[in-house]
């Protein structure tokens, strides 16, 4: 293909043309990295800029924790999920306990779990049913621990909110509107 002219359009939707004809572009992160490179054509592009283009929603603090091997990052599709390594969790629990902050941290975690479960329950009967069920399966161990910790901290209402939304989500998934 010698002599082919490539043109790039970066204002609006990213476009690449060969001899005036549109060329198929990759999707997702590869497309974002290509756009980041084109915007800085002729100049060196720092790795951080490419990472930011590929994972724009990933907070920098989490990225630096992952770089330091304190957090395990799992990229699935367009989302990044982070999990503290067990040694870091144990150290954090020890520090929270020493500062008498463990119940507060456990309740904050239970509230987060409640929000995730509630959102999944709301989506369980619509077109996002399959994704909602996958999220509930992923968070199931966290949900069980959050219910137990809510009860241990004297918050039966929070435990009921989590279990009630789990039941609603499961019931909604059994309805015919859920297409998996």
C-alpha positions as CSV (number, residue, x, y, z in Angstrom):
1,X,0.0,0.0,0.0
2,X,2.8,2.4,-0.7
3,X,1.5,5.8,-1.7
4,X,-1.7,5.5,0.3
5,X,-2.6,8.7,2.1
6,X,-3.8,8.4,5.7
7,X,-5.8,11.3,7.2
8,X,-6.9,11.6,10.8
9,X,-9.8,13.5,12.2
10,X,-9.8,14.2,15.9
11,X,-12.3,17.0,16.2
12,X,-15.6,15.3,17.1
13,X,-15.6,11.6,16.5
14,X,-12.2,10.0,15.8
15,X,-11.9,9.3,12.1
16,X,-9.2,7.7,10.0
17,X,-9.3,7.6,6.2
18,X,-7.1,6.0,3.6
19,X,-7.2,7.7,0.3
20,X,-10.4,9.4,1.4
21,X,-12.1,6.2,2.4
22,X,-13.0,5.6,6.1
23,X,-10.9,2.9,7.8
24,X,-12.4,0.7,10.6
25,X,-11.1,1.7,14.0
26,X,-10.6,-0.4,17.1
27,X,-13.1,0.1,19.9
28,X,-12.7,0.8,23.6
29,X,-9.3,1.4,25.1
30,X,-7.3,0.9,21.9
31,X,-9.4,3.6,20.3
32,X,-8.8,5.9,23.2
33,X,-5.0,5.4,23.1
34,X,-5.0,6.0,19.4
35,X,-6.9,9.3,19.9
36,X,-4.5,10.3,22.7
37,X,-1.5,9.6,20.4
38,X,-3.0,11.6,17.5
39,X,-3.8,14.6,19.6
40,X,-0.1,14.8,20.5
41,X,1.2,13.9,17.1
42,X,4.9,14.6,16.7
43,X,5.5,14.8,20.4
44,X,6.4,12.2,23.0
45,X,3.4,11.0,24.9
46,X,3.9,10.1,28.6
47,X,2.7,6.7,29.7
48,X,0.4,8.4,32.3
49,X,-1.4,10.2,29.5
50,X,-2.0,6.9,27.7
51,X,-3.2,5.3,30.9
52,X,-5.6,8.2,31.6
53,X,-6.9,7.8,28.0
54,X,-7.5,4.1,28.4
55,X,-8.9,4.1,32.0
56,X,-10.4,7.6,32.5
57,X,-12.5,6.7,35.5
58,X,-9.6,5.1,37.4
59,X,-8.7,7.5,40.2
60,X,-5.0,8.3,40.3
61,X,-4.7,7.2,43.9
62,X,-5.9,3.7,43.1
63,X,-3.5,3.6,40.1
64,X,-0.6,4.5,42.3
65,X,-1.6,1.9,44.9
66,X,-1.8,-0.7,42.2
67,X,1.7,0.3,41.0
68,X,2.9,-0.1,44.6
69,X,1.4,-3.6,44.7
70,X,-0.9,-2.7,47.5
71,X,-4.1,-3.1,45.5
72,X,-4.8,-5.7,42.8
73,X,-6.4,-4.2,39.7
74,X,-8.7,-6.3,37.5
75,X,-9.8,-4.7,34.2
76,X,-12.9,-6.3,32.7
77,X,-14.2,-4.6,29.6
78,X,-14.5,-0.9,30.2
79,X,-14.3,-1.0,34.0
80,X,-11.5,-1.4,36.5
81,X,-12.1,-3.1,39.8
82,X,-9.7,-3.0,42.7
83,X,-9.2,-5.3,45.7
84,X,-6.9,-4.8,48.6
85,X,-4.4,-7.5,49.0
86,X,-5.0,-9.7,52.1
87,X,-1.9,-8.5,53.9
88,X,-2.9,-4.9,53.4
89,X,-6.5,-5.7,54.6
90,X,-5.0,-7.3,57.7
91,X,-2.8,-4.3,58.4
92,X,-5.7,-1.9,57.8
93,X,-7.9,-3.9,60.2
94,X,-5.2,-3.8,62.8
95,X,-4.7,-0.1,62.5
96,X,-8.5,0.6,62.6
97,X,-8.9,-1.5,65.6
98,X,-6.0,0.2,67.4
99,X,-7.6,3.6,66.6
100,X,-11.1,2.4,67.7
101,X,-12.4,3.1,64.2
102,X,-13.2,-0.4,63.1
103,X,-17.0,-0.2,63.6
104,X,-17.2,3.0,61.6
105,X,-15.2,1.5,58.7
106,X,-17.4,-1.7,58.8
107,X,-20.6,0.4,58.7
108,X,-19.2,2.5,55.8
109,X,-18.5,-0.7,53.9
110,X,-22.0,-2.1,54.7
111,X,-23.6,1.2,53.4
112,X,-21.6,0.9,50.2
113,X,-22.7,-2.8,49.8
114,X,-26.3,-1.7,50.5
115,X,-26.1,0.9,47.7
116,X,-24.7,-1.6,45.2
117,X,-27.4,-4.2,46.1
118,X,-30.1,-1.6,45.9
119,X,-29.0,-0.5,42.5
120,X,-28.9,-4.1,41.3
121,X,-32.4,-4.7,42.7
122,X,-33.7,-1.8,40.7
123,X,-32.1,-3.1,37.5
124,X,-33.2,-6.7,38.1
125,X,-36.4,-6.4,36.1
126,X,-35.2,-4.3,33.2
127,X,-32.9,-4.7,30.2
128,X,-29.9,-4.6,32.6
129,X,-31.0,-7.7,34.4
130,X,-28.1,-9.9,33.4
131,X,-25.5,-7.3,34.4
132,X,-27.4,-6.7,37.7
133,X,-27.3,-10.5,38.5
134,X,-23.6,-10.7,37.6
135,X,-22.9,-7.8,40.0
136,X,-24.9,-9.5,42.8
137,X,-22.9,-12.7,42.3
138,X,-19.6,-10.8,42.4
139,X,-20.6,-8.9,45.6
140,X,-22.2,-11.9,47.3
141,X,-19.3,-12.5,49.8
142,X,-19.2,-8.8,50.6
143,X,-23.0,-8.7,51.1
144,X,-22.9,-11.6,53.6
145,X,-20.1,-9.9,55.6
146,X,-21.9,-6.6,55.5
147,X,-25.1,-8.1,56.9
148,X,-23.2,-9.8,59.7
149,X,-21.2,-6.6,60.5
150,X,-24.3,-4.4,60.4
151,X,-25.9,-6.7,63.0
152,X,-22.7,-6.7,65.1
153,X,-22.7,-2.9,65.1
154,X,-26.3,-2.7,66.2
155,X,-27.7,-1.7,62.8
156,X,-30.4,-4.2,62.0
157,X,-32.1,-1.7,59.6
158,X,-29.0,-1.7,57.4
159,X,-28.9,-5.5,57.4
160,X,-32.6,-5.6,56.5
161,X,-32.0,-3.2,53.6
162,X,-29.3,-5.4,52.2
163,X,-31.2,-8.7,52.6
164,X,-34.5,-7.2,51.4
165,X,-32.9,-5.8,48.2
166,X,-31.1,-9.1,47.6
167,X,-34.5,-10.9,47.8
168,X,-36.1,-8.3,45.5
169,X,-33.3,-8.7,43.0
170,X,-33.6,-12.4,43.1
171,X,-37.4,-12.3,42.7
172,X,-37.1,-9.8,39.8
173,X,-34.6,-12.0,38.0
174,X,-37.1,-14.8,38.0
175,X,-39.6,-12.6,36.1
176,X,-39.9,-13.2,32.3
177,X,-38.5,-9.6,31.6
178,X,-35.0,-10.8,32.6
179,X,-33.2,-12.0,29.5
180,X,-29.9,-13.6,30.2
